[in-house]
Amino acid sequence: MKPIGVFDSGLGGISFLREAVALLPEESFIYYGDNKNAPYGDKDEATINRLALSCAKKLFDMNVKAIVVACNTATGTAIKSLREKFNIPIISMEPAIKPACEKKGSGKILMLATHTTTHMERYIRLRESMEDPARIIDVACPGLADRIEHSVFDEDAFDDLLSGYLRPYEGMQIDSIVLGCTHYVFIKDIIKRYADMHFSGDATIFDGGLGTARQLDRVLRQNSMRESEKAHGDIRFFTSGDEKTLLPIFDRLLYGNM
């Protein structure tokens, strides 16, 4: 009957929470957004590790039965420390490189993420384990998560940033685009629109939200922690930022009302 804890550097992890709630409607969730310190992607690894440990402790102290690190950057930096520190299941989030690479095609795969994520050893090992890692082009997107964190979602509000990141690949055949930051899921239609205008290929969008939700389900079942009641669980939101402003935004993002 205990809730599941989920944390991210800010509001991005709610994109995962939407998948988890849809897949596991009987479960209760506590979401913690560290908005005061968002985004994590431009911070050094020691700082990210410290912040991630702090977020996990807050959730652990709320008596959660498992914790999902709904942040690719925090996973890459802190997952080992978190699993050593807390004696409950800790579920990580990885960029959806594997399903993107499994999609047949002769074009390239763009992996959009924070600068920190694209340089982390954990991600580099994942990329190099793919059958043809040369297909994958890492694109660091500084400033993108920060703009999303400020609840900017207008269709043309990202043209300047996307052009700056993606202009070098103009006209290239792009088979897939991997969203390696949970924040980016909220503008996936904007990214797809840009891709359709500037690339050849179908540029299928992949993100790790559903895969992580399925992994959470597997881990809960393996540990006999899956909620068996048929009633819908409840969801509670917390933030290190301005609760009055942010909690209503969290709620709207969860239910798709932005």
Sine and cosine of phi, psi and omega as CSV:
sin_phi,cos_phi,sin_psi,cos_psi,sin_omega,cos_omega
0.00,0.00,-0.08,1.00,-0.01,-1.00
-0.95,0.31,0.44,-0.90,0.05,-1.00
-0.98,0.19,0.21,-0.98,0.11,-0.99
-0.98,-0.21,0.74,-0.67,0.04,-1.00
-1.00,-0.03,0.63,-0.77,0.03,-1.00
-0.71,-0.71,0.74,-0.67,0.10,-0.99
-0.68,-0.73,0.41,-0.91,0.05,-1.00
-0.52,-0.85,0.18,-0.98,0.04,-1.00
-0.91,0.41,-0.29,0.96,0.00,-1.00
-0.22,-0.98,-0.79,-0.61,-0.06,-1.00
-1.00,0.01,-0.16,0.99,-0.09,-1.00
-0.85,0.52,-0.62,0.78,-0.06,-1.00
-0.90,0.43,-0.22,0.98,0.06,-1.00
-0.92,0.39,-0.40,0.92,0.09,-1.00
-0.90,0.44,-0.60,0.80,0.14,-0.99
-0.94,0.34,-0.68,0.74,-0.05,-1.00
-0.85,0.53,-0.61,0.80,0.05,-1.00
-0.85,0.53,-0.69,0.73,0.02,-1.00
-0.92,0.40,-0.66,0.75,-0.04,-1.00
-0.92,0.40,-0.66,0.75,0.00,-1.00
-0.91,0.41,-0.62,0.78,0.02,-1.00
-0.92,0.39,-0.63,0.78,-0.04,-1.00
-0.99,0.17,-0.55,0.84,-0.10,-1.00
-0.81,-0.58,0.90,0.44,-0.12,-0.99
-0.91,0.41,-0.35,0.94,-0.01,-1.00
-0.98,0.21,-0.31,0.95,-0.08,-1.00
-0.99,0.13,0.48,-0.88,0.14,-0.99
-0.98,-0.17,0.52,-0.85,-0.05,-1.00
-0.74,-0.67,0.56,-0.83,0.22,-0.98
-0.88,-0.47,0.85,-0.53,0.00,-1.00
-0.95,-0.31,0.76,-0.65,0.05,-1.00
-0.85,-0.52,0.87,-0.49,0.07,-1.00
-0.97,-0.26,0.84,-0.54,0.00,-1.00
-1.00,0.03,0.84,0.55,-0.12,-0.99
-0.88,0.47,-0.48,0.88,0.01,-1.00
-0.86,0.51,-0.51,0.86,-0.07,-1.00
-0.94,-0.35,0.16,0.99,-0.02,-1.00
-0.97,0.23,0.48,-0.88,-0.15,0.99
-1.00,0.07,0.33,-0.94,0.01,-1.00
-0.99,0.17,-0.38,0.92,-0.20,-0.98
-0.90,0.43,-0.28,0.96,0.02,-1.00
-0.96,-0.28,0.23,0.97,-0.01,-1.00
-0.97,-0.22,0.34,-0.94,0.04,-1.00
-0.97,0.25,0.32,-0.95,-0.14,-0.99
-0.91,0.42,-0.58,0.82,0.02,-1.00
-0.90,0.44,-0.65,0.76,0.03,-1.00
-0.92,0.40,-0.70,0.72,0.01,-1.00
-0.87,0.49,-0.68,0.73,0.01,-1.00
-0.87,0.49,-0.69,0.73,0.00,-1.00
-0.90,0.43,-0.69,0.72,-0.01,-1.00
-0.91,0.40,-0.66,0.75,0.01,-1.00
-0.90,0.44,-0.66,0.75,0.05,-1.00
-0.88,0.47,-0.63,0.78,0.02,-1.00
-0.90,0.43,-0.69,0.72,0.03,-1.00
-0.88,0.47,-0.72,0.69,-0.02,-1.00
-0.89,0.45,-0.61,0.79,0.01,-1.00
-0.91,0.42,-0.64,0.77,0.03,-1.00
-0.86,0.52,-0.69,0.72,0.01,-1.00
-0.94,0.35,-0.68,0.73,0.02,-1.00
-0.85,0.53,-0.66,0.75,0.01,-1.00
-0.93,0.37,-0.27,0.96,0.09,-1.00
-1.00,0.02,0.13,0.99,0.11,-0.99
0.93,0.38,0.68,0.73,0.08,-1.00
-0.98,0.19,0.38,-0.93,-0.02,-1.00
-1.00,-0.08,-0.27,0.96,0.04,-1.00
-0.34,-0.94,0.36,-0.93,0.01,-1.00
-0.78,-0.62,0.74,-0.67,0.10,-1.00
-0.96,-0.28,0.83,-0.56,0.08,-1.00
-1.00,0.05,1.00,-0.04,-0.12,-0.99
-1.00,0.06,0.74,0.67,-0.07,-1.00
-0.48,-0.88,0.88,-0.47,-0.01,-1.00
-0.89,0.45,-0.63,0.78,-0.01,-1.00
-0.91,0.41,-0.71,0.70,0.02,-1.00
-0.92,0.40,-0.59,0.81,0.07,-1.00
-0.87,0.49,-0.76,0.65,-0.06,-1.00
-0.88,0.48,-0.50,0.87,-0.04,-1.00
-1.00,-0.04,-0.68,0.73,-0.30,-0.95
-0.89,-0.45,-0.06,1.00,-0.15,-0.99
-0.87,0.50,-0.64,0.77,0.01,-1.00
-0.89,0.45,-0.71,0.70,0.01,-1.00
-0.89,0.45,-0.64,0.77,-0.01,-1.00
-0.90,0.43,-0.68,0.73,-0.01,-1.00
-0.93,0.36,-0.48,0.88,0.07,-1.00
-0.97,0.25,-0.50,0.87,-0.12,-0.99
-1.00,0.10,-0.60,0.80,-0.17,-0.99
-0.88,-0.47,0.70,-0.71,-0.10,-1.00
-1.00,-0.08,0.66,0.75,0.12,-0.99
-0.75,-0.67,0.31,-0.95,0.02,-1.00
-0.87,0.49,0.72,-0.69,0.07,-1.00
-0.89,-0.46,0.90,-0.44,-0.07,-1.00
-0.99,-0.17,0.78,-0.63,-0.04,-1.00
-1.00,-0.09,0.27,-0.96,0.08,-1.00
-0.84,-0.54,0.77,-0.64,0.01,-1.00
-0.88,-0.48,0.51,-0.86,0.15,-0.99
-0.85,0.52,0.61,-0.80,-0.11,-0.99
-0.98,0.18,0.79,0.61,-0.01,-1.00
-0.92,0.39,-0.67,0.74,-0.10,-1.00
-0.87,0.50,-0.81,0.59,0.01,-1.00
-0.89,0.45,-0.53,0.85,0.04,-1.00
-0.91,0.42,-0.65,0.76,0.00,-1.00
-0.96,0.29,-0.47,0.88,0.01,-1.00
-0.96,0.28,-0.32,0.95,0.07,-1.00
-0.95,0.31,0.84,-0.54,-0.07,-1.00
-0.92,0.39,0.59,-0.81,0.04,-1.00
0.23,-0.97,0.28,-0.96,-0.01,-1.00
-0.95,-0.31,0.02,1.00,-0.03,-1.00
-1.00,-0.02,-0.17,-0.98,-0.03,-1.00
-1.00,-0.07,0.25,-0.97,0.08,-1.00
-0.87,-0.50,0.84,-0.54,0.06,-1.00
-1.00,-0.06,0.79,-0.61,0.06,-1.00
-0.94,-0.34,0.97,-0.26,-0.01,-1.00
-1.00,-0.04,0.79,-0.62,-0.04,-1.00
-0.32,-0.95,0.02,-1.00,0.10,-1.00
-0.95,0.32,0.34,-0.94,0.02,-1.00
-0.85,0.52,-0.67,0.74,-0.03,-1.00
-0.89,0.46,-0.72,0.70,-0.02,-1.00
-0.87,0.50,-0.69,0.72,-0.07,-1.00
-0.92,0.39,-0.28,0.96,-0.02,-1.00
-0.95,-0.31,0.04,1.00,-0.04,-1.00
-0.98,0.21,0.64,-0.77,-0.01,-1.00
-0.85,0.53,-0.63,0.77,-0.02,-1.00
-0.87,0.49,-0.70,0.72,0.02,-1.00
-0.93,0.37,-0.67,0.74,-0.02,-1.00
-0.87,0.49,-0.65,0.76,0.07,-1.00
-0.89,0.46,-0.66,0.75,0.03,-1.00
-0.88,0.48,-0.74,0.68,-0.01,-1.00
-0.87,0.49,-0.71,0.70,-0.06,-1.00
-0.94,0.33,-0.27,0.96,0.03,-1.00
-0.99,0.15,-0.14,0.99,0.01,-1.00
-0.96,0.29,0.37,-0.93,-0.07,-1.00
-0.88,0.48,-0.64,0.77,-0.02,-1.00
-0.70,-0.71,0.97,0.24,-0.06,-1.00
-0.88,0.47,-0.31,0.95,0.00,-1.00
-0.92,0.40,-0.33,0.94,0.04,-1.00
-0.94,0.35,-0.39,0.92,-0.16,-0.99
-1.00,0.02,0.79,-0.61,0.09,-1.00
-0.92,-0.40,0.88,-0.47,0.04,-1.00
-0.99,0.14,0.77,-0.64,0.00,-1.00
-0.82,-0.57,0.96,-0.27,0.08,-1.00
-0.96,0.28,0.70,-0.72,-0.12,-0.99
-0.83,-0.57,0.91,0.41,-0.01,-1.00
-0.87,0.49,0.69,-0.73,0.04,-1.00
1.00,-0.05,-0.32,0.95,-0.06,-1.00
-0.93,0.38,-0.77,0.64,0.01,-1.00
-0.89,0.45,-0.59,0.80,-0.01,-1.00
-0.89,0.45,-0.65,0.76,0.01,-1.00
-0.92,0.40,-0.66,0.75,0.05,-1.00
-0.90,0.43,-0.63,0.78,0.00,-1.00
-0.85,0.52,-0.44,0.90,0.03,-1.00
-1.00,-0.01,0.32,0.95,0.11,-0.99
0.88,0.48,0.62,0.79,0.11,-0.99
-1.00,-0.09,0.88,-0.48,-0.05,-1.00
-0.72,-0.70,0.19,0.98,-0.02,-1.00
-0.90,0.43,0.57,-0.82,-0.12,-0.99
-0.83,0.56,-0.63,0.78,-0.06,-1.00
-0.98,-0.18,0.20,0.98,-0.10,-0.99
-0.98,0.19,-0.12,0.99,-0.07,-1.00
-0.86,-0.52,0.09,1.00,-0.06,-1.00
-0.86,0.51,-0.62,0.78,-0.03,-1.00
-0.92,0.40,-0.70,0.71,-0.01,-1.00
-0.93,0.37,-0.73,0.68,-0.02,-1.00
-0.88,0.47,-0.63,0.77,0.04,-1.00
-0.89,0.46,-0.67,0.75,0.01,-1.00
-0.90,0.45,-0.62,0.78,-0.02,-1.00
-0.98,0.21,-0.62,0.79,-0.27,-0.96
-0.95,-0.32,-0.11,0.99,-0.01,-1.00
-0.83,0.56,-0.59,0.81,0.00,-1.00
-0.87,0.49,-0.28,0.96,-0.06,-1.00
-0.95,-0.32,0.26,0.97,-0.01,-1.00
-0.78,0.63,0.79,-0.61,0.05,-1.00
0.99,0.16,-0.12,0.99,-0.03,-1.00
-0.94,0.33,0.50,-0.86,0.11,-0.99
-0.98,0.22,0.91,-0.41,0.00,-1.00
-0.91,-0.41,0.91,-0.41,-0.01,-1.00
-0.99,0.17,-0.61,0.80,-0.10,-0.99
-0.54,-0.84,0.47,-0.88,0.15,-0.99
-0.81,-0.59,0.84,-0.55,0.01,-1.00
-0.99,-0.15,0.81,-0.59,0.06,-1.00
-1.00,-0.01,0.99,-0.17,-0.10,-0.99
-1.00,-0.01,0.35,0.94,0.08,-1.00
-0.59,-0.81,0.74,-0.68,-0.05,-1.00
-0.89,0.45,-0.46,0.89,0.05,-1.00
-0.87,0.50,-0.62,0.79,-0.14,-0.99
-0.91,0.42,-0.37,0.93,-0.02,-1.00
-0.86,0.50,-0.52,0.85,-0.03,-1.00
-0.94,0.33,-0.24,0.97,0.06,-1.00
-0.85,-0.53,0.46,0.89,-0.05,-1.00
-0.88,0.47,-0.55,0.83,0.03,-1.00
-0.93,0.37,-0.56,0.83,0.04,-1.00
-0.93,0.36,-0.67,0.74,0.04,-1.00
-0.91,0.42,-0.67,0.74,0.01,-1.00
-0.90,0.44,-0.64,0.76,0.04,-1.00
-0.86,0.50,-0.71,0.71,0.03,-1.00
-0.88,0.47,-0.70,0.71,-0.04,-1.00
-0.87,0.49,-0.70,0.72,-0.02,-1.00
-0.90,0.44,-0.47,0.88,-0.01,-1.00
-0.99,0.13,-0.45,0.89,-0.21,-0.98
-0.85,-0.52,-0.20,0.98,-0.01,-1.00
-0.87,-0.50,0.37,-0.93,0.29,-0.96
-1.00,-0.05,0.15,-0.99,-0.12,-0.99
1.00,0.08,0.24,-0.97,-0.10,-0.99
-1.00,0.01,-0.17,0.98,0.12,-0.99
0.72,0.70,0.84,0.55,0.04,-1.00
-0.90,0.43,0.72,-0.70,-0.03,-1.00
-1.00,0.02,0.74,-0.67,0.08,-1.00
-0.82,-0.58,0.64,-0.77,0.18,-0.98
-0.63,-0.77,0.27,-0.96,-0.14,-0.99
-1.00,-0.01,0.13,0.99,-0.11,-0.99
-0.89,0.46,-0.79,0.61,-0.05,-1.00
-0.92,0.38,-0.65,0.76,0.03,-1.00
-0.87,0.49,-0.63,0.78,0.02,-1.00
-0.94,0.35,-0.62,0.79,0.06,-1.00
-0.88,0.47,-0.65,0.76,0.03,-1.00
-0.92,0.39,-0.61,0.79,0.06,-1.00
-0.91,0.42,-0.64,0.77,0.08,-1.00
-0.85,0.52,-0.71,0.70,0.02,-1.00
-0.85,0.52,-0.73,0.69,0.00,-1.00
-0.87,0.48,-0.70,0.71,-0.03,-1.00
-0.91,0.42,-0.67,0.75,0.03,-1.00
-0.88,0.48,-0.67,0.74,0.00,-1.00
-0.92,0.39,-0.66,0.75,0.00,-1.00
-0.88,0.47,-0.51,0.86,-0.03,-1.00
-0.98,-0.19,0.22,0.98,0.00,-1.00
0.80,0.59,0.67,0.74,-0.03,-1.00
-0.93,-0.37,-0.02,1.00,-0.09,-1.00
-0.93,0.36,0.75,-0.66,0.03,-1.00
-0.92,0.39,0.79,-0.61,-0.06,-1.00
-0.98,-0.18,-0.19,0.98,0.01,-1.00
-0.93,0.37,0.49,-0.87,-0.04,-1.00
-1.00,0.05,-0.29,0.96,-0.02,-1.00
-0.93,0.36,0.47,-0.89,0.04,-1.00
-0.95,0.32,0.63,-0.78,0.06,-1.00
-0.97,0.22,0.09,-1.00,0.03,-1.00
-0.94,-0.34,0.32,-0.95,-0.04,-1.00
-0.79,-0.62,0.77,-0.64,0.04,-1.00
-0.85,-0.53,0.63,-0.78,-0.02,-1.00
-0.92,-0.40,0.62,-0.78,0.12,-0.99
-0.66,-0.75,0.42,-0.91,0.01,-1.00
-0.50,-0.86,0.47,-0.88,0.13,-0.99
-1.00,0.09,-0.09,1.00,-0.01,-1.00
-0.99,-0.12,-0.46,-0.89,-0.05,-1.00
-0.98,0.19,0.97,-0.23,-0.08,-1.00
-0.88,0.48,-0.65,0.76,-0.06,-1.00
-0.87,0.49,-0.62,0.78,0.00,-1.00
-0.99,0.14,-0.69,0.73,-0.22,-0.98
-0.99,0.10,-0.61,0.79,-0.09,-1.00
-0.88,0.47,-0.64,0.77,0.11,-0.99
-0.89,0.46,-0.55,0.84,0.05,-1.00
-0.92,0.39,-0.68,0.73,0.06,-1.00
-0.82,0.58,-0.73,0.68,-0.04,-1.00
-0.88,0.47,-0.68,0.73,0.00,-1.00
-0.92,0.38,-0.62,0.78,0.04,-1.00
-0.90,0.43,-0.65,0.76,-0.01,-1.00
-0.88,0.48,-0.65,0.76,-0.09,-1.00
-0.98,-0.18,0.17,0.98,0.13,-0.99
0.93,0.36,0.58,0.81,-0.08,-1.00
-0.94,-0.34,0.38,0.92,0.02,-1.00
-0.98,0.18,0.00,0.00,0.00,0.00
